[in-house]
Amino acid sequence: MKYSLTAGSRGIASVFDLLAEGLSGASAPSGLPSRAPVARVGVFERIEQALWRSRQRDLERSLDDAVDIADLEARMRRIERRTLY
């Protein structure tokens, strides 16, 4: 870590130094445990995941309404044969 005006005289890193190092991708200071890199998910991936979860919930709700096993299997066949939702 570089010399910082915000760090104490004993060499303890300040919150601002830790934030700067975390945002820059630098390694963790010697006094702290290192963390595995976090995969960043973009906006479009989040939207896609939300839409997928919504569709899954809708499918599960429609399957939950089945009266018996024959009705459930018929609903599953209809869902599998459908090309577009």
N, CA, C and O atoms as a CHARMM CRD file, in Angstrom:
* protein
*
  340
    1    1 MET  N      0.84400  -1.16200   0.00000 PROA 1      0.00000
    2    1 MET  CA     0.00000   0.00000   0.00000 PROA 1      0.00000
    3    1 MET  C      0.89500   1.23400   0.00000 PROA 1      0.00000
    4    1 MET  O      1.92100   1.27300   0.67900 PROA 1      0.00000
    5    2 LYS  N      0.50200   2.21100  -0.75100 PROA 2      0.00000
    6    2 LYS  CA     1.25400   3.46200  -0.79600 PROA 2      0.00000
    7    2 LYS  C      1.03700   4.23300   0.49300 PROA 2      0.00000
    8    2 LYS  O      0.11700   3.95100   1.26000 PROA 2      0.00000
    9    3 TYR  N      1.90300   5.21200   0.71300 PROA 3      0.00000
   10    3 TYR  CA     1.73600   6.09800   1.86500 PROA 3      0.00000
   11    3 TYR  C      0.45300   6.89400   1.66900 PROA 3      0.00000
   12    3 TYR  O      0.20200   7.41600   0.58300 PROA 3      0.00000
   13    4 SER  N     -0.34000   6.98700   2.69700 PROA 4      0.00000
   14    4 SER  CA    -1.61600   7.67300   2.60300 PROA 4      0.00000
   15    4 SER  C     -1.76500   8.65300   3.75600 PROA 4      0.00000
   16    4 SER  O     -1.35600   8.37800   4.88400 PROA 4      0.00000
   17    5 LEU  N     -2.35500   9.79200   3.45400 PROA 5      0.00000
   18    5 LEU  CA    -2.62100  10.77500   4.49500 PROA 5      0.00000
   19    5 LEU  C     -3.73000  10.31000   5.42400 PROA 5      0.00000
   20    5 LEU  O     -3.83500  10.77300   6.56000 PROA 5      0.00000
   21    6 THR  N     -4.56700   9.38000   4.92900 PROA 6      0.00000
   22    6 THR  CA    -5.68100   8.91900   5.74300 PROA 6      0.00000
   23    6 THR  C     -5.29500   7.75800   6.64000 PROA 6      0.00000
   24    6 THR  O     -6.05800   7.41400   7.54400 PROA 6      0.00000
   25    7 ALA  N     -4.14500   7.14200   6.42800 PROA 7      0.00000
   26    7 ALA  CA    -3.71100   6.01900   7.25500 PROA 7      0.00000
   27    7 ALA  C     -3.08700   6.53900   8.53400 PROA 7      0.00000
   28    7 ALA  O     -2.49100   7.61500   8.55500 PROA 7      0.00000
   29    8 GLY  N     -3.22600   5.77500   9.59000 PROA 8      0.00000
   30    8 GLY  CA    -2.65400   6.16500  10.86400 PROA 8      0.00000
   31    8 GLY  C     -1.13700   6.04000  10.84900 PROA 8      0.00000
   32    8 GLY  O     -0.55700   5.49300   9.91100 PROA 8      0.00000
   33    9 SER  N     -0.51300   6.54700  11.88200 PROA 9      0.00000
   34    9 SER  CA     0.94500   6.50900  11.94400 PROA 9      0.00000
   35    9 SER  C      1.47200   5.10000  12.17300 PROA 9      0.00000
   36    9 SER  O      2.64800   4.83700  11.92000 PROA 9      0.00000
   37   10 ARG  N      0.62600   4.18800  12.64700 PROA 10     0.00000
   38   10 ARG  CA     1.05600   2.81700  12.90500 PROA 10     0.00000
   39   10 ARG  C      0.94800   1.93800  11.66500 PROA 10     0.00000
   40   10 ARG  O      1.21400   0.73900  11.74300 PROA 10     0.00000
   41   11 GLY  N      0.57100   2.49300  10.54400 PROA 11     0.00000
   42   11 GLY  CA     0.47100   1.71600   9.31500 PROA 11     0.00000
   43   11 GLY  C     -0.85400   0.99600   9.14500 PROA 11     0.00000
   44   11 GLY  O     -0.96500   0.10100   8.30700 PROA 11     0.00000
   45   12 ILE  N     -1.85900   1.36900   9.92200 PROA 12     0.00000
   46   12 ILE  CA    -3.17000   0.75700   9.78900 PROA 12     0.00000
   47   12 ILE  C     -3.89200   1.43500   8.63600 PROA 12     0.00000
   48   12 ILE  O     -3.98600   2.66200   8.59100 PROA 12     0.00000
   49   13 ALA  N     -4.40100   0.63700   7.70600 PROA 13     0.00000
   50   13 ALA  CA    -5.07100   1.19000   6.53200 PROA 13     0.00000
   51   13 ALA  C     -6.41700   1.77100   6.91500 PROA 13     0.00000
   52   13 ALA  O     -7.12400   1.22600   7.76200 PROA 13     0.00000
   53   14 SER  N     -6.76100   2.87300   6.29100 PROA 14     0.00000
   54   14 SER  CA    -8.06100   3.47500   6.55200 PROA 14     0.00000
   55   14 SER  C     -9.10200   2.83200   5.64800 PROA 14     0.00000
   56   14 SER  O     -8.76400   2.06300   4.74800 PROA 14     0.00000
   57   15 VAL  N    -10.34200   3.14400   5.88700 PROA 15     0.00000
   58   15 VAL  CA   -11.43900   2.63000   5.08700 PROA 15     0.00000
   59   15 VAL  C    -11.27600   3.06900   3.63800 PROA 15     0.00000
   60   15 VAL  O    -11.55200   2.29600   2.72000 PROA 15     0.00000
   61   16 PHE  N    -10.83200   4.29700   3.43000 PROA 16     0.00000
   62   16 PHE  CA   -10.67800   4.81800   2.07700 PROA 16     0.00000
   63   16 PHE  C     -9.57900   4.07500   1.32000 PROA 16     0.00000
   64   16 PHE  O     -9.72000   3.81100   0.12500 PROA 16     0.00000
   65   17 ASP  N     -8.49500   3.73700   2.00200 PROA 17     0.00000
   66   17 ASP  CA    -7.43100   2.96800   1.36200 PROA 17     0.00000
   67   17 ASP  C     -7.92200   1.58400   0.97500 PROA 17     0.00000
   68   17 ASP  O     -7.62000   1.09600  -0.11400 PROA 17     0.00000
   69   18 LEU  N     -8.68000   0.94800   1.86700 PROA 18     0.00000
   70   18 LEU  CA    -9.20200  -0.37900   1.57800 PROA 18     0.00000
   71   18 LEU  C    -10.18000  -0.34600   0.41500 PROA 18     0.00000
   72   18 LEU  O    -10.15700  -1.23400  -0.43800 PROA 18     0.00000
   73   19 LEU  N    -11.03900   0.66300   0.37000 PROA 19     0.00000
   74   19 LEU  CA   -11.96300   0.80900  -0.75300 PROA 19     0.00000
   75   19 LEU  C    -11.22100   1.02800  -2.05800 PROA 19     0.00000
   76   19 LEU  O    -11.56600   0.42800  -3.07600 PROA 19     0.00000
   77   20 ALA  N    -10.21300   1.87300  -2.04100 PROA 20     0.00000
   78   20 ALA  CA    -9.44900   2.16000  -3.25200 PROA 20     0.00000
   79   20 ALA  C     -8.75800   0.90100  -3.76700 PROA 20     0.00000
   80   20 ALA  O     -8.75400   0.63900  -4.97000 PROA 20     0.00000
   81   21 GLU  N     -8.17100   0.11900  -2.85300 PROA 21     0.00000
   82   21 GLU  CA    -7.51100  -1.10900  -3.27700 PROA 21     0.00000
   83   21 GLU  C     -8.51700  -2.12900  -3.79200 PROA 21     0.00000
   84   21 GLU  O     -8.24400  -2.83900  -4.76000 PROA 21     0.00000
   85   22 GLY  N     -9.67300  -2.20400  -3.15400 PROA 22     0.00000
   86   22 GLY  CA   -10.68700  -3.14500  -3.60300 PROA 22     0.00000
   87   22 GLY  C    -11.22900  -2.80300  -4.97300 PROA 22     0.00000
   88   22 GLY  O    -11.46300  -3.68800  -5.79600 PROA 22     0.00000
   89   23 LEU  N    -11.42800  -1.51300  -5.22100 PROA 23     0.00000
   90   23 LEU  CA   -11.94900  -1.08200  -6.51700 PROA 23     0.00000
   91   23 LEU  C    -10.90600  -1.17400  -7.61700 PROA 23     0.00000
   92   23 LEU  O    -11.24900  -1.36200  -8.78500 PROA 23     0.00000
   93   24 SER  N     -9.64000  -1.04300  -7.25700 PROA 24     0.00000
   94   24 SER  CA    -8.59400  -1.10300  -8.27800 PROA 24     0.00000
   95   24 SER  C     -8.21800  -2.52700  -8.64100 PROA 24     0.00000
   96   24 SER  O     -7.53600  -2.74600  -9.64300 PROA 24     0.00000
   97   25 GLY  N     -8.64600  -3.49900  -7.84900 PROA 25     0.00000
   98   25 GLY  CA    -8.33200  -4.88900  -8.13500 PROA 25     0.00000
   99   25 GLY  C     -6.99800  -5.32300  -7.56600 PROA 25     0.00000
  100   25 GLY  O     -6.51800  -6.41400  -7.87600 PROA 25     0.00000
  101   26 ALA  N     -6.39700  -4.49400  -6.74400 PROA 26     0.00000
  102   26 ALA  CA    -5.11300  -4.83200  -6.13800 PROA 26     0.00000
  103   26 ALA  C     -5.30900  -5.93000  -5.10700 PROA 26     0.00000
  104   26 ALA  O     -6.43100  -6.19100  -4.67400 PROA 26     0.00000
  105   27 SER  N     -4.23300  -6.56400  -4.72200 PROA 27     0.00000
  106   27 SER  CA    -4.32200  -7.63200  -3.73500 PROA 27     0.00000
  107   27 SER  C     -4.65000  -7.04800  -2.36300 PROA 27     0.00000
  108   27 SER  O     -4.45500  -5.85900  -2.11200 PROA 27     0.00000
  109   28 ALA  N     -5.14700  -7.90300  -1.49300 PROA 28     0.00000
  110   28 ALA  CA    -5.54000  -7.46400  -0.15300 PROA 28     0.00000
  111   28 ALA  C     -4.31300  -7.10400   0.66100 PROA 28     0.00000
  112   28 ALA  O     -3.24900  -7.69100   0.46100 PROA 28     0.00000
  113   29 PRO  N     -4.43700  -6.14700   1.58100 PROA 29     0.00000
  114   29 PRO  CA    -3.31300  -5.80200   2.45300 PROA 29     0.00000
  115   29 PRO  C     -2.86100  -7.01600   3.25800 PROA 29     0.00000
  116   29 PRO  O     -3.61500  -7.97200   3.43800 PROA 29     0.00000
  117   30 SER  N     -1.64300  -6.96600   3.73000 PROA 30     0.00000
  118   30 SER  CA    -1.06400  -8.12700   4.39900 PROA 30     0.00000
  119   30 SER  C     -1.81900  -8.52300   5.65900 PROA 30     0.00000
  120   30 SER  O     -1.78500  -9.69300   6.04000 PROA 30     0.00000
  121   31 GLY  N     -2.48500  -7.61100   6.30500 PROA 31     0.00000
  122   31 GLY  CA    -3.18800  -7.91500   7.54000 PROA 31     0.00000
  123   31 GLY  C     -4.56200  -8.52000   7.33200 PROA 31     0.00000
  124   31 GLY  O     -5.16400  -8.99400   8.29500 PROA 31     0.00000
  125   32 LEU  N     -5.08200  -8.52300   6.11100 PROA 32     0.00000
  126   32 LEU  CA    -6.42200  -9.01400   5.84200 PROA 32     0.00000
  127   32 LEU  C     -6.37400 -10.27700   4.99500 PROA 32     0.00000
  128   32 LEU  O     -5.46700 -10.43500   4.17800 PROA 32     0.00000
  129   33 PRO  N     -7.33000 -11.17400   5.17300 PROA 33     0.00000
  130   33 PRO  CA    -7.36400 -12.37900   4.33700 PROA 33     0.00000
  131   33 PRO  C     -7.74900 -12.01100   2.90700 PROA 33     0.00000
  132   33 PRO  O     -8.53200 -11.08800   2.68100 PROA 33     0.00000
  133   34 SER  N     -7.19800 -12.73400   1.95800 PROA 34     0.00000
  134   34 SER  CA    -7.52000 -12.45500   0.55600 PROA 34     0.00000
  135   34 SER  C     -8.85800 -13.09200   0.20800 PROA 34     0.00000
  136   34 SER  O     -9.22500 -14.12600   0.76600 PROA 34     0.00000
  137   35 ARG  N     -9.57000 -12.48200  -0.69900 PROA 35     0.00000
  138   35 ARG  CA   -10.86500 -12.99000  -1.12200 PROA 35     0.00000
  139   35 ARG  C    -10.77200 -13.41600  -2.57700 PROA 35     0.00000
  140   35 ARG  O     -9.97300 -12.88900  -3.35000 PROA 35     0.00000
  141   36 ALA  N    -11.60600 -14.37800  -2.92900 PROA 36     0.00000
  142   36 ALA  CA   -11.67200 -14.82300  -4.31800 PROA 36     0.00000
  143   36 ALA  C    -12.32800 -13.71800  -5.13400 PROA 36     0.00000
  144   36 ALA  O    -13.19400 -13.00600  -4.62400 PROA 36     0.00000
  145   37 PRO  N    -11.92600 -13.56400  -6.39800 PROA 37     0.00000
  146   37 PRO  CA   -12.54400 -12.52200  -7.22800 PROA 37     0.00000
  147   37 PRO  C    -14.03100 -12.81100  -7.43600 PROA 37     0.00000
  148   37 PRO  O    -14.43400 -13.96000  -7.61800 PROA 37     0.00000
  149   38 VAL  N    -14.82300 -11.76500  -7.40700 PROA 38     0.00000
  150   38 VAL  CA   -16.26400 -11.88400  -7.55900 PROA 38     0.00000
  151   38 VAL  C    -16.62000 -11.63200  -9.01700 PROA 38     0.00000
  152   38 VAL  O    -16.21300 -10.62900  -9.60300 PROA 38     0.00000
  153   39 ALA  N    -17.38500 -12.55300  -9.59300 PROA 39     0.00000
  154   39 ALA  CA   -17.82200 -12.37100 -10.97300 PROA 39     0.00000
  155   39 ALA  C    -18.88900 -11.28900 -10.99500 PROA 39     0.00000
  156   39 ALA  O    -19.86600 -11.35700 -10.24900 PROA 39     0.00000
  157   40 ARG  N    -18.70500 -10.31600 -11.83100 PROA 40     0.00000
  158   40 ARG  CA   -19.67500  -9.22500 -11.91800 PROA 40     0.00000
  159   40 ARG  C    -20.71000  -9.56000 -12.98300 PROA 40     0.00000
  160   40 ARG  O    -20.37500  -9.94100 -14.10400 PROA 40     0.00000
  161   41 VAL  N    -21.95400  -9.41100 -12.60900 PROA 41     0.00000
  162   41 VAL  CA   -23.05400  -9.72200 -13.50800 PROA 41     0.00000
  163   41 VAL  C    -23.59300  -8.41500 -14.05700 PROA 41     0.00000
  164   41 VAL  O    -23.88700  -7.48500 -13.30600 PROA 41     0.00000
  165   42 GLY  N    -23.72000  -8.35300 -15.37800 PROA 42     0.00000
  166   42 GLY  CA   -24.20400  -7.15100 -16.02300 PROA 42     0.00000
  167   42 GLY  C    -25.71100  -6.99500 -15.92500 PROA 42     0.00000
  168   42 GLY  O    -26.42000  -7.88200 -15.44900 PROA 42     0.00000
  169   43 VAL  N    -26.17300  -5.86400 -16.38100 PROA 43     0.00000
  170   43 VAL  CA   -27.60100  -5.54100 -16.31100 PROA 43     0.00000
  171   43 VAL  C    -28.41900  -6.51100 -17.15400 PROA 43     0.00000
  172   43 VAL  O    -29.47200  -6.97400 -16.71800 PROA 43     0.00000
  173   44 PHE  N    -27.94100  -6.82100 -18.35800 PROA 44     0.00000
  174   44 PHE  CA   -28.70800  -7.70100 -19.23900 PROA 44     0.00000
  175   44 PHE  C    -28.78100  -9.11800 -18.68500 PROA 44     0.00000
  176   44 PHE  O    -29.80500  -9.78700 -18.82600 PROA 44     0.00000
  177   45 GLU  N    -27.69700  -9.58100 -18.05100 PROA 45     0.00000
  178   45 GLU  CA   -27.72500 -10.90400 -17.44200 PROA 45     0.00000
  179   45 GLU  C    -28.73000 -10.95400 -16.29500 PROA 45     0.00000
  180   45 GLU  O    -29.44000 -11.94500 -16.12400 PROA 45     0.00000
  181   46 ARG  N    -28.78500  -9.87300 -15.50900 PROA 46     0.00000
  182   46 ARG  CA   -29.75100  -9.82700 -14.40500 PROA 46     0.00000
  183   46 ARG  C    -31.17600  -9.82800 -14.92800 PROA 46     0.00000
  184   46 ARG  O    -32.04200 -10.50300 -14.37200 PROA 46     0.00000
  185   47 ILE  N    -31.42500  -9.07600 -15.99300 PROA 47     0.00000
  186   47 ILE  CA   -32.77000  -9.04800 -16.58700 PROA 47     0.00000
  187   47 ILE  C    -33.12700 -10.42800 -17.12400 PROA 47     0.00000
  188   47 ILE  O    -34.24600 -10.90500 -16.93200 PROA 47     0.00000
  189   48 GLU  N    -32.17800 -11.06400 -17.79700 PROA 48     0.00000
  190   48 GLU  CA   -32.41300 -12.38900 -18.34800 PROA 48     0.00000
  191   48 GLU  C    -32.71600 -13.40300 -17.23500 PROA 48     0.00000
  192   48 GLU  O    -33.62100 -14.22600 -17.37300 PROA 48     0.00000
  193   49 GLN  N    -31.96300 -13.34200 -16.14400 PROA 49     0.00000
  194   49 GLN  CA   -32.20100 -14.24500 -15.01900 PROA 49     0.00000
  195   49 GLN  C    -33.56200 -13.99600 -14.38600 PROA 49     0.00000
  196   49 GLN  O    -34.26100 -14.93900 -14.01800 PROA 49     0.00000
  197   50 ALA  N    -33.93500 -12.73300 -14.25900 PROA 50     0.00000
  198   50 ALA  CA   -35.23500 -12.40000 -13.67200 PROA 50     0.00000
  199   50 ALA  C    -36.37300 -12.90500 -14.55200 PROA 50     0.00000
  200   50 ALA  O    -37.36000 -13.43800 -14.04600 PROA 50     0.00000
  201   51 LEU  N    -36.24000 -12.74100 -15.86600 PROA 51     0.00000
  202   51 LEU  CA   -37.27700 -13.22700 -16.77900 PROA 51     0.00000
  203   51 LEU  C    -37.36600 -14.74600 -16.74800 PROA 51     0.00000
  204   51 LEU  O    -38.46200 -15.30500 -16.79400 PROA 51     0.00000
  205   52 TRP  N    -36.21300 -15.42000 -16.67000 PROA 52     0.00000
  206   52 TRP  CA   -36.20500 -16.87700 -16.62100 PROA 52     0.00000
  207   52 TRP  C    -36.88900 -17.36900 -15.34300 PROA 52     0.00000
  208   52 TRP  O    -37.69800 -18.29600 -15.38000 PROA 52     0.00000
  209   53 ARG  N    -36.55400 -16.73500 -14.20800 PROA 53     0.00000
  210   53 ARG  CA   -37.17600 -17.13000 -12.93800 PROA 53     0.00000
  211   53 ARG  C    -38.68700 -16.89700 -12.97400 PROA 53     0.00000
  212   53 ARG  O    -39.45700 -17.70300 -12.45200 PROA 53     0.00000
  213   54 SER  N    -39.10100 -15.80200 -13.58600 PROA 54     0.00000
  214   54 SER  CA   -40.52700 -15.50400 -13.70200 PROA 54     0.00000
  215   54 SER  C    -41.23800 -16.56400 -14.53200 PROA 54     0.00000
  216   54 SER  O    -42.32200 -17.02300 -14.17300 PROA 54     0.00000
  217   55 ARG  N    -40.62100 -16.94800 -15.63900 PROA 55     0.00000
  218   55 ARG  CA   -41.21900 -17.98100 -16.49200 PROA 55     0.00000
  219   55 ARG  C    -41.28500 -19.31500 -15.76000 PROA 55     0.00000
  220   55 ARG  O    -42.28100 -20.03100 -15.86700 PROA 55     0.00000
  221   56 GLN  N    -40.23400 -19.65600 -15.01700 PROA 56     0.00000
  222   56 GLN  CA   -40.23600 -20.89600 -14.25400 PROA 56     0.00000
  223   56 GLN  C    -41.35100 -20.90400 -13.21400 PROA 56     0.00000
  224   56 GLN  O    -42.02500 -21.91700 -13.03100 PROA 56     0.00000
  225   57 ARG  N    -41.54400 -19.77500 -12.53200 PROA 57     0.00000
  226   57 ARG  CA   -42.62400 -19.68100 -11.54800 PROA 57     0.00000
  227   57 ARG  C    -43.98800 -19.87700 -12.20600 PROA 57     0.00000
  228   57 ARG  O    -44.85500 -20.56000 -11.66200 PROA 57     0.00000
  229   58 ASP  N    -44.17300 -19.26200 -13.40300 PROA 58     0.00000
  230   58 ASP  CA   -45.43700 -19.42100 -14.11800 PROA 58     0.00000
  231   58 ASP  C    -45.67600 -20.88000 -14.50300 PROA 58     0.00000
  232   58 ASP  O    -46.78900 -21.39000 -14.37100 PROA 58     0.00000
  233   59 LEU  N    -44.62600 -21.54800 -14.98000 PROA 59     0.00000
  234   59 LEU  CA   -44.76000 -22.96000 -15.35300 PROA 59     0.00000
  235   59 LEU  C    -45.08500 -23.81700 -14.12900 PROA 59     0.00000
  236   59 LEU  O    -45.93600 -24.70300 -14.19700 PROA 59     0.00000
  237   60 GLU  N    -44.41900 -23.55700 -13.03300 PROA 60     0.00000
  238   60 GLU  CA   -44.67200 -24.33200 -11.82000 PROA 60     0.00000
  239   60 GLU  C    -46.08200 -24.10000 -11.29800 PROA 60     0.00000
  240   60 GLU  O    -46.73200 -25.03000 -10.82000 PROA 60     0.00000
  241   61 ARG  N    -46.55400 -22.86600 -11.38900 PROA 61     0.00000
  242   61 ARG  CA   -47.93800 -22.59100 -10.96600 PROA 61     0.00000
  243   61 ARG  C    -48.93900 -23.34700 -11.82700 PROA 61     0.00000
  244   61 ARG  O    -49.91900 -23.89200 -11.31800 PROA 61     0.00000
  245   62 SER  N    -48.68800 -23.37900 -13.14400 PROA 62     0.00000
  246   62 SER  CA   -49.62300 -24.08800 -14.02200 PROA 62     0.00000
  247   62 SER  C    -49.58400 -25.58900 -13.76200 PROA 62     0.00000
  248   62 SER  O    -50.61000 -26.26100 -13.87400 PROA 62     0.00000
  249   63 LEU  N    -48.41100 -26.12500 -13.41500 PROA 63     0.00000
  250   63 LEU  CA   -48.32200 -27.55000 -13.09800 PROA 63     0.00000
  251   63 LEU  C    -48.92300 -27.84900 -11.72300 PROA 63     0.00000
  252   63 LEU  O    -49.42900 -28.94800 -11.49800 PROA 63     0.00000
  253   64 ASP  N    -48.87300 -26.89900 -10.81600 PROA 64     0.00000
  254   64 ASP  CA   -49.46100 -27.09400  -9.48100 PROA 64     0.00000
  255   64 ASP  C    -50.97900 -27.24100  -9.52600 PROA 64     0.00000
  256   64 ASP  O    -51.57800 -27.82600  -8.62300 PROA 64     0.00000
  257   65 ASP  N    -51.59300 -26.71400 -10.57000 PROA 65     0.00000
  258   65 ASP  CA   -53.05000 -26.77200 -10.67900 PROA 65     0.00000
  259   65 ASP  C    -53.55000 -28.12400 -11.16600 PROA 65     0.00000
  260   65 ASP  O    -54.75900 -28.32700 -11.28500 PROA 65     0.00000
  261   66 ALA  N    -52.64200 -29.05000 -11.45000 PROA 66     0.00000
  262   66 ALA  CA   -53.04900 -30.36600 -11.95000 PROA 66     0.00000
  263   66 ALA  C    -53.84300 -31.10900 -10.88100 PROA 66     0.00000
  264   66 ALA  O    -53.53800 -31.04600  -9.69000 PROA 66     0.00000
  265   67 VAL  N    -54.87300 -31.81500 -11.34800 PROA 67     0.00000
  266   67 VAL  CA   -55.76300 -32.53200 -10.43400 PROA 67     0.00000
  267   67 VAL  C    -55.18300 -33.89000 -10.05200 PROA 67     0.00000
  268   67 VAL  O    -55.21000 -34.27600  -8.88300 PROA 67     0.00000
  269   68 ASP  N    -54.66300 -34.60700 -11.03100 PROA 68     0.00000
  270   68 ASP  CA   -54.09300 -35.93100 -10.78600 PROA 68     0.00000
  271   68 ASP  C    -52.86300 -36.11400 -11.67000 PROA 68     0.00000
  272   68 ASP  O    -52.46300 -35.19400 -12.38400 PROA 68     0.00000
  273   69 ILE  N    -52.26800 -37.30300 -11.62000 PROA 69     0.00000
  274   69 ILE  CA   -51.02900 -37.55300 -12.36200 PROA 69     0.00000
  275   69 ILE  C    -51.25400 -37.49100 -13.87300 PROA 69     0.00000
  276   69 ILE  O    -50.38200 -37.02600 -14.60600 PROA 69     0.00000
  277   70 ALA  N    -52.40400 -37.95000 -14.34400 PROA 70     0.00000
  278   70 ALA  CA   -52.68800 -37.90800 -15.78200 PROA 70     0.00000
  279   70 ALA  C    -52.77500 -36.45400 -16.25900 PROA 70     0.00000
  280   70 ALA  O    -52.25700 -36.10900 -17.32100 PROA 70     0.00000
  281   71 ASP  N    -53.42700 -35.61800 -15.47100 PROA 71     0.00000
  282   71 ASP  CA   -53.53300 -34.19700 -15.81500 PROA 71     0.00000
  283   71 ASP  C    -52.15300 -33.54000 -15.80600 PROA 71     0.00000
  284   71 ASP  O    -51.84200 -32.73000 -16.67900 PROA 71     0.00000
  285   72 LEU  N    -51.33100 -33.88800 -14.82100 PROA 72     0.00000
  286   72 LEU  CA   -49.97300 -33.34600 -14.73900 PROA 72     0.00000
  287   72 LEU  C    -49.15600 -33.73400 -15.96600 PROA 72     0.00000
  288   72 LEU  O    -48.48200 -32.89000 -16.55500 PROA 72     0.00000
  289   73 GLU  N    -49.21200 -35.01400 -16.35500 PROA 73     0.00000
  290   73 GLU  CA   -48.46800 -35.47400 -17.52600 PROA 73     0.00000
  291   73 GLU  C    -48.95800 -34.79400 -18.79500 PROA 73     0.00000
  292   73 GLU  O    -48.15200 -34.45400 -19.66200 PROA 73     0.00000
  293   74 ALA  N    -50.26200 -34.59100 -18.91900 PROA 74     0.00000
  294   74 ALA  CA   -50.80800 -33.90700 -20.10000 PROA 74     0.00000
  295   74 ALA  C    -50.31900 -32.46000 -20.15900 PROA 74     0.00000
  296   74 ALA  O    -49.96000 -31.96100 -21.22500 PROA 74     0.00000
  297   75 ARG  N    -50.31000 -31.79900 -19.01200 PROA 75     0.00000
  298   75 ARG  CA   -49.81400 -30.41500 -18.97100 PROA 75     0.00000
  299   75 ARG  C    -48.33400 -30.35800 -19.32300 PROA 75     0.00000
  300   75 ARG  O    -47.90300 -29.46400 -20.05100 PROA 75     0.00000
  301   76 MET  N    -47.55100 -31.31000 -18.80900 PROA 76     0.00000
  302   76 MET  CA   -46.12000 -31.34300 -19.11700 PROA 76     0.00000
  303   76 MET  C    -45.88100 -31.57500 -20.60400 PROA 76     0.00000
  304   76 MET  O    -44.99700 -30.95500 -21.19400 PROA 76     0.00000
  305   77 ARG  N    -46.67100 -32.47100 -21.21700 PROA 77     0.00000
  306   77 ARG  CA   -46.54300 -32.69700 -22.65900 PROA 77     0.00000
  307   77 ARG  C    -46.85900 -31.44100 -23.44400 PROA 77     0.00000
  308   77 ARG  O    -46.15800 -31.11300 -24.40100 PROA 77     0.00000
  309   78 ARG  N    -47.92200 -30.72600 -23.04500 PROA 78     0.00000
  310   78 ARG  CA   -48.28000 -29.47600 -23.72900 PROA 78     0.00000
  311   78 ARG  C    -47.15200 -28.45500 -23.63100 PROA 78     0.00000
  312   78 ARG  O    -46.84200 -27.77200 -24.60700 PROA 78     0.00000
  313   79 ILE  N    -46.54800 -28.35200 -22.46900 PROA 79     0.00000
  314   79 ILE  CA   -45.45700 -27.39500 -22.27600 PROA 79     0.00000
  315   79 ILE  C    -44.25300 -27.78200 -23.12300 PROA 79     0.00000
  316   79 ILE  O    -43.62500 -26.92000 -23.73800 PROA 79     0.00000
  317   80 GLU  N    -43.92200 -29.08200 -23.16200 PROA 80     0.00000
  318   80 GLU  CA   -42.76600 -29.53600 -23.93800 PROA 80     0.00000
  319   80 GLU  C    -42.96900 -29.33300 -25.43200 PROA 80     0.00000
  320   80 GLU  O    -42.01500 -29.04100 -26.15200 PROA 80     0.00000
  321   81 ARG  N    -44.20000 -29.48400 -25.90400 PROA 81     0.00000
  322   81 ARG  CA   -44.47200 -29.38000 -27.34000 PROA 81     0.00000
  323   81 ARG  C    -44.60500 -27.94200 -27.81500 PROA 81     0.00000
  324   81 ARG  O    -44.47000 -27.66100 -29.00600 PROA 81     0.00000
  325   82 ARG  N    -44.87000 -27.03100 -26.88500 PROA 82     0.00000
  326   82 ARG  CA   -44.98700 -25.63500 -27.24800 PROA 82     0.00000
  327   82 ARG  C    -43.62700 -25.07600 -27.63700 PROA 82     0.00000
  328   82 ARG  O    -42.65600 -25.27200 -26.90500 PROA 82     0.00000
  329   83 THR  N    -43.53100 -24.39300 -28.76000 PROA 83     0.00000
  330   83 THR  CA   -42.25400 -23.80500 -29.17000 PROA 83     0.00000
  331   83 THR  C    -42.06700 -22.40600 -28.59500 PROA 83     0.00000
  332   83 THR  O    -40.95800 -22.02400 -28.22200 PROA 83     0.00000
  333   84 LEU  N    -43.14500 -21.65500 -28.52700 PROA 84     0.00000
  334   84 LEU  CA   -43.07200 -20.30200 -27.97200 PROA 84     0.00000
  335   84 LEU  C    -43.91700 -20.23800 -26.72800 PROA 84     0.00000
  336   84 LEU  O    -44.95200 -20.89700 -26.63100 PROA 84     0.00000
  337   85 TYR  N    -43.47900 -19.44800 -25.78200 PROA 85     0.00000
  338   85 TYR  CA   -44.22800 -19.31600 -24.54300 PROA 85     0.00000
  339   85 TYR  C    -45.35800 -18.36600 -24.70400 PROA 85     0.00000
  340   85 TYR  O    -46.10500 -18.12800 -23.75500 PROA 85     0.00000
